[in-house]
Amino acid sequence: MPAFSGAPVSGAAGISAADTGDDKQDKTQSPEKQVTEGQGETTDPTEPVEFDAKQTDAGYSKEYGYFVTMSMTGATKYTIKALVEDEEGKAVETELQTIEAETESEVKELIITKNDPSKLYELKVYNEKNECIDVYLRTVSDMKKVELYKWFYNKNKAWIKFSKAGYAEGVNILIEKKSGSKFKKSKSKNVSFTASKYEYTGTYTEAIKSIKGGAVQRIKIRTYIKINGKKKYGPWSEPVYFASPKSAKIYSKDHKIYLTGLKITGAKKTVIYMSKKSKKGYNKVKTIKAGTKKCKFSMIDGREFDGKKKYYVKLEYYYKVGKKTVKSIIEGKAGIVVSLYNVKVGPIRVADRVS
């Protein structure tokens, strides 16, 4: 079971929005202010009890780890129990803590820390009359990794892949563009899951539309659950980085090949490779500096281009993430027929894929 964070108090220590991972889209109040409609159910609906116990918050912070909060009112004594398996594997109610209040109207709130992410906890709260309310506490999830599955720059669309955690109700996807040494927010979106998928933990793929090329970008995600109608977010995943041209074109003239539309904001350099085969045999033909919009070259592997052959282009964009230099590889999967007789070849129409 999770650990209780010390003695219960009527006003628990506040946790800021920055600590819980919430952003300006969903500002989180301190736990003591989040007493809203409850989730509790009486164990005997024929004899409704007068007290209430409910979950009011969930999130992640460096201080508490994965935490949940529970609020109780309507009694002068609360006994909190959990179902714990005994030596024979039977579920037995085990007392965790007893809390006393001066009056029934006094709100008692408890922060339960160090939960396992993506879990559902069931507690039983008794009052001094031995009336009971079942309280189900859901935690947020830890989305450690997101993958860039495909990136089509000519369609302004990317696909990301991740393993959805149990009990998550959706994910928040953040896209950021590199500006100098920092990444600035470009856009974000929430993708909801249906209730039937709460416990599904397989691979999930999400398409992100209208992502513009021409810049180094990164994507990261976090899951959320809803408590009393408000989204509660888990921590951000590790980001995935990518870069691709905005409108690259290729054409030939005077026995030379020209590439245009190559500029990538945030990139340090671009290395261009070409091959007669789509998956292997690539040779470096050119390295261009950051900010270069176009380039030309006339030879591949020490030989002039053959106007009757089909060539494949691969672009490597190098950029810095912190102190480390990384590269984003974009491979052209469709052939580009290069003519050496001043015949213009149109846009690179390929399923560009990060390898």
Residue pairs with C-beta under 8 A, 6 or more apart in sequence:
1 82
1 84
1 96
1 121
2 68
2 112
2 113
2 114
2 115
2 116
2 121
3 112
3 113
3 114
4 96
4 97
4 110
4 111
4 112
4 113
5 12
5 64
5 67
5 110
5 111
5 112
5 113
8 97
8 99
8 108
8 109
8 110
9 108
9 109
10 32
10 101
10 106
10 107
10 108
10 109
11 32
11 109
12 30
12 31
12 32
12 69
12 109
12 110
12 111
13 30
13 31
13 111
14 30
14 31
14 32
15 28
15 30
15 31
15 57
15 59
15 61
15 63
15 64
15 67
16 28
16 30
17 23
17 26
17 27
17 28
19 59
19 61
19 62
19 63
20 28
20 59
20 60
20 61
20 232
20 233
21 59
21 60
21 222
21 233
21 234
21 235
21 236
22 28
22 59
22 232
22 233
23 233
25 188
26 230
26 231
26 233
28 34
28 57
28 59
28 232
31 56
31 57
31 69
31 109
31 111
32 109
34 56
34 57
34 69
34 71
34 228
35 56
35 71
35 73
35 107
35 109
36 56
36 228
36 229
36 230
37 54
37 228
38 52
38 53
38 54
38 55
38 71
38 228
39 54
39 55
39 135
39 136
39 227
39 228
40 52
40 53
40 54
40 125
40 133
40 134
40 135
41 133
41 134
42 48
42 49
42 131
42 132
42 133
43 124
43 132
43 133
43 134
44 132
47 131
49 74
49 127
49 129
49 131
49 132
49 133
50 74
50 75
50 104
51 72
51 73
51 74
51 75
51 78
51 104
51 127
51 131
51 133
52 71
52 72
52 73
52 74
52 133
53 70
53 71
53 72
53 78
53 125
53 133
53 135
54 70
54 71
54 135
54 228
55 68
55 69
55 70
55 71
55 135
55 136
55 137
55 138
55 227
56 69
56 70
56 71
56 109
56 227
56 228
57 67
57 68
57 69
57 227
57 232
58 66
58 67
58 68
58 69
58 137
58 138
58 139
58 140
58 225
58 227
58 232
59 66
59 67
59 140
59 232
59 233
59 234
60 66
60 67
60 117
60 140
60 142
60 234
60 235
61 67
64 111
64 113
64 114
65 113
65 114
65 115
66 113
66 114
66 115
66 116
66 117
66 139
66 140
66 142
66 234
67 111
67 112
67 113
67 114
67 115
68 111
68 112
68 115
68 121
68 137
68 138
68 139
69 109
69 110
69 111
69 112
70 109
70 110
70 112
70 123
70 125
70 135
70 137
71 107
71 108
71 109
71 110
72 78
72 99
72 107
72 108
72 109
72 110
72 125
73 104
73 105
73 106
73 107
73 108
74 104
74 105
74 127
75 101
75 104
75 127
75 128
75 129
76 100
76 101
76 102
76 103
76 104
76 127
76 128
77 98
77 99
77 100
77 101
77 127
77 128
78 98
78 99
78 100
78 101
78 108
78 125
78 126
78 127
79 95
79 97
79 98
79 125
79 126
79 127
80 95
80 96
80 97
80 98
80 99
80 110
80 123
80 124
80 125
80 126
81 93
81 94
81 95
81 96
81 123
81 124
81 125
81 126
82 93
82 94
82 96
82 121
82 122
82 123
82 124
83 91
83 92
83 93
83 94
83 122
83 124
84 91
84 92
84 93
84 94
85 91
85 92
86 92
93 124
96 123
97 110
99 108
99 110
101 108
112 121
112 137
115 121
115 137
115 139
116 139
117 139
117 140
117 141
117 142
117 165
117 234
118 139
118 140
118 141
118 142
118 165
118 166
118 167
118 168
119 138
119 139
119 166
119 167
120 136
120 137
120 138
120 139
120 167
121 136
121 137
121 138
121 139
122 134
122 135
122 136
122 137
123 134
123 135
123 137
124 132
124 133
124 134
124 135
125 132
125 133
125 135
126 132
138 167
138 225
138 227
139 167
139 225
140 168
140 223
140 224
140 225
140 232
140 233
140 234
140 235
141 165
141 166
141 167
141 168
141 223
141 234
142 165
142 234
142 235
143 162
143 165
143 171
143 221
143 222
143 223
143 234
143 235
143 236
143 237
144 237
144 238
145 162
145 163
145 237
145 238
146 160
146 161
146 162
146 219
146 220
146 221
146 237
146 238
146 239
146 240
147 160
147 161
147 162
147 240
148 158
148 159
148 160
148 161
148 219
148 240
148 242
148 354
149 159
149 160
149 161
149 205
150 158
150 159
150 351
150 352
150 353
150 354
151 157
151 158
151 159
151 242
151 244
151 330
151 352
151 353
151 354
152 158
152 351
152 352
153 213
153 244
153 245
153 246
153 248
153 330
153 352
154 247
154 347
154 348
154 349
154 350
154 352
156 209
156 210
156 211
156 212
156 213
157 207
157 208
157 209
157 210
157 211
158 207
158 208
158 211
158 219
158 242
159 205
159 206
159 207
159 208
160 173
160 205
160 206
160 208
160 219
160 221
160 240
161 203
161 204
161 205
162 171
162 203
162 204
162 206
162 221
162 237
163 201
163 202
163 203
163 204
164 171
164 193
164 197
164 200
164 201
164 202
164 203
164 204
164 223
165 201
165 223
166 198
166 199
166 200
166 201
167 198
167 199
167 225
168 193
168 198
168 223
168 224
168 225
168 234
169 192
169 193
169 195
169 198
169 223
169 224
169 225
169 226
170 190
170 191
170 192
170 193
170 223
170 224
170 231
171 190
171 191
171 206
171 221
171 222
171 223
171 224
172 188
172 189
172 190
172 221
172 222
172 223
172 224
172 231
172 233
173 188
173 189
173 190
173 191
173 206
173 208
173 219
173 220
173 221
174 185
174 188
174 219
174 220
174 221
174 222
174 236
175 185
175 186
175 187
175 188
175 208
175 211
175 217
175 218
175 219
176 183
176 184
176 185
176 186
176 217
176 218
176 219
176 220
176 239
177 183
177 184
177 186
177 215
177 216
177 217
177 265
177 266
178 215
178 216
178 217
178 218
178 265
178 266
178 319
179 265
179 266
181 320
183 218
186 217
189 208
190 224
190 231
191 206
193 200
208 219
211 217
212 246
213 244
213 245
213 246
213 247
214 244
214 245
214 246
214 247
214 263
214 264
214 265
215 243
215 264
215 265
215 266
216 241
216 242
216 243
216 264
216 265
216 266
216 267
216 317
216 319
216 328
217 241
217 242
217 243
218 239
218 240
218 241
218 242
219 239
219 240
219 242
220 236
220 237
220 238
220 239
220 240
221 236
221 237
222 233
222 234
222 235
222 236
222 237
223 233
223 234
224 231
224 232
224 233
224 234
225 231
225 232
226 232
241 319
241 321
241 326
241 328
242 328
242 354
243 264
243 266
243 267
243 317
243 319
243 328
243 330
244 264
244 315
244 317
244 328
244 330
244 352
245 261
245 262
245 263
245 264
245 315
245 330
246 261
246 263
247 261
247 347
248 259
248 260
248 261
248 262
248 315
248 347
248 348
249 259
249 260
249 261
249 345
249 346
249 347
249 348
250 257
250 258
250 259
250 260
250 313
250 336
250 338
250 345
250 348
251 257
251 258
251 343
251 344
251 345
252 258
252 305
252 307
252 338
252 339
252 340
252 341
252 342
252 343
252 345
253 342
254 342
255 298
255 304
255 305
255 340
256 296
256 297
256 298
257 296
257 297
257 298
257 305
257 338
258 294
258 295
258 296
259 272
259 294
259 295
259 296
259 313
260 293
260 294
261 293
261 294
262 270
262 288
262 292
262 293
262 294
262 295
262 315
263 291
263 292
263 293
264 270
264 290
264 317
264 319
266 319
267 290
267 317
267 318
267 319
268 290
268 318
268 319
268 320
268 325
269 287
269 288
269 289
269 290
269 317
269 318
270 287
270 288
270 290
270 292
270 315
270 316
270 317
270 318
271 284
271 286
271 287
271 315
271 316
271 318
272 284
272 285
272 286
272 287
272 288
272 295
272 297
272 313
272 314
272 315
272 316
273 282
273 283
273 284
273 285
273 313
273 314
273 315
273 316
274 282
274 283
274 285
274 300
274 311
274 312
274 313
274 314
275 281
275 282
275 283
275 311
275 312
275 314
276 309
276 310
276 311
276 312
277 312
278 312
278 331
278 332
278 333
278 335
282 312
282 314
283 300
283 301
285 297
285 299
285 300
286 295
286 297
288 295
298 304
298 305
299 305
300 311
304 340
305 311
305 338
305 340
306 340
307 338
307 339
307 340
307 341
309 338
310 335
310 336
310 337
310 338
311 335
311 336
311 337
311 338
312 331
312 332
312 335
312 336
313 332
313 336
313 348
314 329
314 330
314 331
314 332
315 329
315 330
316 327
316 328
316 329
316 330
317 327
317 328
317 330
318 325
318 326
318 327
319 325
319 326
319 327
319 328
320 326
328 354
329 354
329 355
330 352
330 353
330 354
331 352
331 353
331 355
332 348
332 350
332 352
333 350
333 351
333 352
333 353
334 348
334 349
334 350
334 351
336 345
336 348
337 345
338 345
339 345
